Amino acid sequence: MQGHRSTLLAVCLALGACAGELREPETTVPLPIAVATAAPAPCEPAPAPAPTLSPRERRRRDRGPSDGNFVFSHFSAGVFSTIIIQPATYFIATRVGETGHGLGPAVGALVLGAFLPPILNYTVQWAVGRAVAPGRDRFWPGFLVNQVSHLGIFIGAVVGGADFRNIGHATAIVLGEAFLNSGLATMTAELTRRPRPTPATATTEVIVPVLEFKF
């Protein structure tokens, strides 16, 4: 009886093993994995490119704004110096032309009348402008414009037969030059003024104390 019991036990174990092998393997379903995606950052507008300036606008920016006090003082000095100096130079030129004989006195009078008034007038004009705004304008641009304008008026008056000993003729010439030449010279001096000096950027110096221990 014990032999049959052991035989049945062995058969049962064998059947159980066979049934385990015939059973289908369970399929394991992978658990869903949540992937955290970062939200896209809002698009920031690109910085606007710096506006490109033309050479004329760049020079105007470097020169800075106009100075009304300089313009008024410069122009006024030219007007008053012309009214005072011009008749005196014309009187001297006339006296030189009347002295002596020949072509020499006439040429000397023309040279004095053509070149002496602009030198004296604009020197006064430039000195006053320099006193108001030191180093703002250059001497030569305004002087050359004054000289050319004076030569045009003087040659036109000589060719036109103006008499510098006539008070009416001399007054018209002097007043015309006082306002025209001085205005052109002042405008030229203002347009050709020197660029403003660039202010130095302030730098902050940080001093860090260092402690040294000796044992």
C-alpha positions as a LaTeX table, in Angstrom:
\begin{tabular}{lrrr}
\hline
Residue & $x$ (\AA) & $y$ (\AA) & $z$ (\AA) \\
\hline
Met1 & 0.00 & 0.00 & 0.00 \\
Gln2 & 2.83 & 2.32 & 0.77 \\
Gly3 & 4.40 & 1.52 & $-2.62$ \\
His4 & 1.21 & 2.51 & $-4.48$ \\
Arg5 & 1.00 & 5.77 & $-2.42$ \\
Ser6 & 4.48 & 6.78 & $-3.40$ \\
Thr7 & 3.76 & 5.94 & $-7.03$ \\
Leu8 & 0.61 & 8.10 & $-7.02$ \\
Leu9 & 2.53 & 10.94 & $-5.39$ \\
Ala10 & 5.19 & 10.82 & $-8.09$ \\
Val11 & 2.53 & 10.77 & $-10.83$ \\
Cys12 & 0.77 & 13.78 & $-9.30$ \\
Leu13 & 4.00 & 15.73 & $-9.10$ \\
Ala14 & 4.78 & 14.91 & $-12.73$ \\
Leu15 & 1.31 & 16.01 & $-13.87$ \\
Gly16 & 1.65 & 19.24 & $-11.89$ \\
Ala17 & 4.99 & 19.96 & $-13.54$ \\
Cys18 & 3.53 & 19.33 & $-16.98$ \\
Ala19 & 0.54 & 21.56 & $-16.27$ \\
Gly20 & 2.93 & 24.38 & $-15.19$ \\
Glu21 & 4.89 & 24.09 & $-18.42$ \\
Leu22 & 1.73 & 24.15 & $-20.57$ \\
Arg23 & 0.36 & 27.29 & $-18.88$ \\
Glu24 & 0.88 & 30.48 & $-21.03$ \\
Pro25 & 3.26 & 32.98 & $-19.60$ \\
Glu26 & 1.66 & 36.12 & $-18.34$ \\
Thr27 & 2.40 & 39.21 & $-20.38$ \\
Thr28 & 3.60 & 42.08 & $-18.31$ \\
Val29 & 2.20 & 45.44 & $-19.37$ \\
Pro30 & 4.72 & 48.23 & $-18.87$ \\
Leu31 & 3.49 & 50.97 & $-16.67$ \\
Pro32 & 3.09 & 54.33 & $-18.40$ \\
Ile33 & 5.93 & 56.67 & $-17.61$ \\
Ala34 & 5.01 & 60.29 & $-17.35$ \\
Val35 & 7.63 & 62.46 & $-19.04$ \\
Ala36 & 7.68 & 66.01 & $-17.83$ \\
Thr37 & 8.23 & 68.37 & $-20.74$ \\
Ala38 & 9.28 & 71.88 & $-20.02$ \\
Ala39 & 6.97 & 74.54 & $-21.41$ \\
Pro40 & 8.61 & 76.54 & $-24.20$ \\
Ala41 & 9.89 & 79.90 & $-23.04$ \\
Pro42 & 8.05 & 82.86 & $-24.49$ \\
Cys43 & 9.82 & 84.33 & $-27.48$ \\
Glu44 & 11.46 & 87.62 & $-26.59$ \\
Pro45 & 11.68 & 90.22 & $-29.35$ \\
Ala46 & 15.14 & 90.67 & $-30.74$ \\
Pro47 & 16.74 & 94.01 & $-29.90$ \\
Ala48 & 16.21 & 96.58 & $-32.62$ \\
Pro49 & 19.38 & 97.37 & $-34.56$ \\
Ala50 & 20.93 & 100.75 & $-33.92$ \\
Pro51 & 19.91 & 103.28 & $-36.56$ \\
Thr52 & 22.61 & 103.99 & $-39.07$ \\
Leu53 & 23.48 & 107.67 & $-39.31$ \\
Ser54 & 24.70 & 109.37 & $-42.43$ \\
Pro55 & 28.08 & 111.12 & $-42.28$ \\
Arg56 & 26.33 & 114.48 & $-42.18$ \\
Glu57 & 24.08 & 113.46 & $-39.26$ \\
Arg58 & 27.08 & 111.94 & $-37.45$ \\
Arg59 & 29.03 & 115.19 & $-37.76$ \\
Arg60 & 26.03 & 117.16 & $-36.56$ \\
Arg61 & 25.66 & 114.88 & $-33.55$ \\
Asp62 & 29.36 & 115.17 & $-32.71$ \\
Arg63 & 29.27 & 118.98 & $-32.95$ \\
Gly64 & 26.35 & 119.22 & $-30.56$ \\
Pro65 & 23.53 & 121.79 & $-30.50$ \\
Ser66 & 23.89 & 125.38 & $-31.66$ \\
Asp67 & 24.83 & 128.07 & $-29.17$ \\
Gly68 & 22.57 & 131.12 & $-29.53$ \\
Asn69 & 24.80 & 133.27 & $-27.34$ \\
Phe70 & 27.82 & 132.50 & $-29.51$ \\
Val71 & 25.93 & 133.21 & $-32.75$ \\
Phe72 & 24.56 & 136.54 & $-31.50$ \\
Ser73 & 27.90 & 137.72 & $-30.08$ \\
His74 & 29.85 & 136.62 & $-33.16$ \\
Phe75 & 27.45 & 138.31 & $-35.58$ \\
Ser76 & 27.12 & 141.51 & $-33.53$ \\
Ala77 & 30.89 & 141.86 & $-33.25$ \\
Gly78 & 31.21 & 141.53 & $-37.02$ \\
Val79 & 28.55 & 144.16 & $-37.70$ \\
Phe80 & 29.96 & 146.76 & $-35.31$ \\
Ser81 & 33.58 & 146.13 & $-36.29$ \\
Thr82 & 32.68 & 146.54 & $-39.97$ \\
Ile83 & 30.82 & 149.79 & $-39.33$ \\
Ile84 & 33.82 & 151.19 & $-37.44$ \\
Ile85 & 36.79 & 149.68 & $-39.30$ \\
Gln86 & 35.51 & 149.71 & $-42.88$ \\
Pro87 & 35.22 & 153.51 & $-43.31$ \\
Ala88 & 38.66 & 153.97 & $-41.74$ \\
Thr89 & 40.30 & 151.48 & $-44.14$ \\
Tyr90 & 38.55 & 153.03 & $-47.12$ \\
Phe91 & 39.71 & 156.47 & $-46.03$ \\
Ile92 & 43.32 & 155.24 & $-45.74$ \\
Ala93 & 43.11 & 153.50 & $-49.12$ \\
Thr94 & 41.74 & 156.66 & $-50.72$ \\
Arg95 & 44.53 & 158.77 & $-49.24$ \\
Val96 & 47.13 & 156.30 & $-50.47$ \\
Gly97 & 45.66 & 156.40 & $-53.97$ \\
Glu98 & 45.76 & 160.19 & $-54.05$ \\
Thr99 & 49.41 & 160.47 & $-53.01$ \\
Gly100 & 52.07 & 160.45 & $-55.67$ \\
His101 & 51.72 & 159.78 & $-59.35$ \\
Gly102 & 51.68 & 156.77 & $-61.55$ \\
Leu103 & 50.23 & 153.28 & $-61.12$ \\
Gly104 & 51.81 & 152.49 & $-57.78$ \\
Pro105 & 49.48 & 154.49 & $-55.49$ \\
Ala106 & 46.41 & 153.17 & $-57.30$ \\
Val107 & 47.53 & 149.55 & $-56.93$ \\
Gly108 & 48.39 & 150.14 & $-53.28$ \\
Ala109 & 44.93 & 151.61 & $-52.64$ \\
Leu110 & 43.23 & 148.64 & $-54.31$ \\
Val111 & 45.28 & 146.13 & $-52.31$ \\
Leu112 & 44.49 & 147.89 & $-49.02$ \\
Gly113 & 40.78 & 148.15 & $-49.84$ \\
Ala114 & 40.57 & 144.54 & $-50.99$ \\
Phe115 & 42.46 & 142.69 & $-48.24$ \\
Leu116 & 42.80 & 144.85 & $-45.13$ \\
Pro117 & 39.12 & 145.15 & $-44.03$ \\
Pro118 & 38.40 & 141.38 & $-43.82$ \\
Ile119 & 41.56 & 140.74 & $-41.80$ \\
Leu120 & 40.68 & 143.39 & $-39.22$ \\
Asn121 & 36.93 & 142.75 & $-39.16$ \\
Tyr122 & 37.04 & 139.00 & $-38.80$ \\
Thr123 & 39.88 & 139.08 & $-36.27$ \\
Val124 & 37.62 & 141.14 & $-33.98$ \\
Gln125 & 34.67 & 138.86 & $-34.76$ \\
Trp126 & 36.63 & 135.71 & $-34.04$ \\
Ala127 & 38.15 & 137.11 & $-30.83$ \\
Val128 & 34.70 & 137.96 & $-29.43$ \\
Gly129 & 33.35 & 134.51 & $-30.32$ \\
Arg130 & 36.37 & 132.88 & $-28.73$ \\
Ala131 & 35.82 & 134.88 & $-25.54$ \\
Val132 & 32.19 & 133.70 & $-25.37$ \\
Ala133 & 32.87 & 130.05 & $-26.27$ \\
Pro134 & 36.61 & 129.21 & $-26.14$ \\
Gly135 & 37.76 & 126.75 & $-28.75$ \\
Arg136 & 34.34 & 126.43 & $-30.39$ \\
Asp137 & 35.10 & 127.72 & $-33.90$ \\
Arg138 & 38.05 & 127.72 & $-36.27$ \\
Phe139 & 39.54 & 130.94 & $-37.63$ \\
Trp140 & 40.15 & 130.07 & $-41.29$ \\
Pro141 & 36.70 & 128.95 & $-42.55$ \\
Gly142 & 34.92 & 132.12 & $-41.39$ \\
Phe143 & 37.78 & 134.35 & $-42.49$ \\
Leu144 & 37.92 & 132.90 & $-46.01$ \\
Val145 & 34.16 & 133.32 & $-46.46$ \\
Asn146 & 34.41 & 136.90 & $-45.21$ \\
Gln147 & 37.30 & 137.60 & $-47.57$ \\
Val148 & 35.56 & 136.17 & $-50.64$ \\
Ser149 & 32.34 & 138.02 & $-49.90$ \\
His150 & 34.22 & 141.28 & $-49.38$ \\
Leu151 & 36.16 & 140.84 & $-52.62$ \\
Gly152 & 32.94 & 140.34 & $-54.54$ \\
Ile153 & 31.37 & 143.51 & $-53.16$ \\
Phe154 & 34.57 & 145.56 & $-53.46$ \\
Ile155 & 35.27 & 144.54 & $-57.07$ \\
Gly156 & 31.65 & 145.18 & $-58.00$ \\
Ala157 & 31.81 & 148.64 & $-56.41$ \\
Val158 & 35.08 & 149.55 & $-58.17$ \\
Val159 & 33.92 & 148.26 & $-61.54$ \\
Gly160 & 30.54 & 149.92 & $-61.08$ \\
Gly161 & 32.20 & 153.29 & $-60.52$ \\
Ala162 & 31.37 & 153.78 & $-56.84$ \\
Asp163 & 33.00 & 156.79 & $-55.22$ \\
Phe164 & 34.28 & 155.89 & $-51.76$ \\
Arg165 & 34.57 & 159.62 & $-50.94$ \\
Asn166 & 30.82 & 159.94 & $-51.44$ \\
Ile167 & 29.02 & 159.47 & $-48.12$ \\
Gly168 & 26.02 & 157.83 & $-49.75$ \\
His169 & 28.07 & 155.30 & $-51.72$ \\
Ala170 & 30.36 & 154.52 & $-48.80$ \\
Thr171 & 27.43 & 154.10 & $-46.38$ \\
Ala172 & 25.62 & 151.66 & $-48.67$ \\
Ile173 & 28.77 & 149.59 & $-49.20$ \\
Val174 & 29.70 & 149.53 & $-45.51$ \\
Leu175 & 26.20 & 148.60 & $-44.27$ \\
Gly176 & 25.83 & 145.93 & $-46.94$ \\
Glu177 & 29.14 & 144.35 & $-45.95$ \\
Ala178 & 28.41 & 144.71 & $-42.25$ \\
Phe179 & 25.33 & 142.48 & $-42.39$ \\
Leu180 & 26.13 & 140.24 & $-45.36$ \\
Asn181 & 29.77 & 139.44 & $-44.63$ \\
Ser182 & 29.24 & 139.12 & $-40.88$ \\
Gly183 & 26.22 & 136.87 & $-41.36$ \\
Leu184 & 28.02 & 134.56 & $-43.77$ \\
Ala185 & 31.10 & 134.40 & $-41.55$ \\
Thr186 & 29.03 & 133.61 & $-38.46$ \\
Met187 & 27.06 & 130.92 & $-40.27$ \\
Thr188 & 30.28 & 129.35 & $-41.55$ \\
Ala189 & 31.87 & 129.44 & $-38.09$ \\
Glu190 & 28.80 & 127.77 & $-36.58$ \\
Leu191 & 28.58 & 125.06 & $-39.24$ \\
Thr192 & 32.30 & 124.23 & $-39.04$ \\
Arg193 & 32.57 & 124.30 & $-35.24$ \\
Arg194 & 34.77 & 121.78 & $-33.54$ \\
Pro195 & 33.27 & 118.55 & $-32.21$ \\
Arg196 & 32.48 & 118.44 & $-28.53$ \\
Pro197 & 35.05 & 116.63 & $-26.39$ \\
Thr198 & 33.82 & 113.21 & $-25.34$ \\
Pro199 & 33.43 & 113.11 & $-21.54$ \\
Ala200 & 35.56 & 110.50 & $-19.86$ \\
Thr201 & 33.57 & 107.63 & $-18.35$ \\
Ala202 & 33.72 & 107.51 & $-14.59$ \\
Thr203 & 35.43 & 104.41 & $-13.26$ \\
Thr204 & 34.87 & 103.03 & $-9.78$ \\
Glu205 & 37.94 & 101.71 & $-8.04$ \\
Val206 & 37.29 & 99.05 & $-5.42$ \\
Ile207 & 39.97 & 98.58 & $-2.77$ \\
Val208 & 39.91 & 95.19 & $-1.01$ \\
Pro209 & 41.94 & 95.10 & 2.22 \\
Val210 & 44.13 & 92.04 & 2.66 \\
Leu211 & 45.03 & 90.89 & 6.16 \\
Glu212 & 48.20 & 88.97 & 6.64 \\
Phe213 & 48.66 & 86.87 & 9.77 \\
Lys214 & 52.09 & 85.85 & 10.87 \\
Phe215 & 52.58 & 83.11 & 13.45 \\
\hline
\end{tabular}
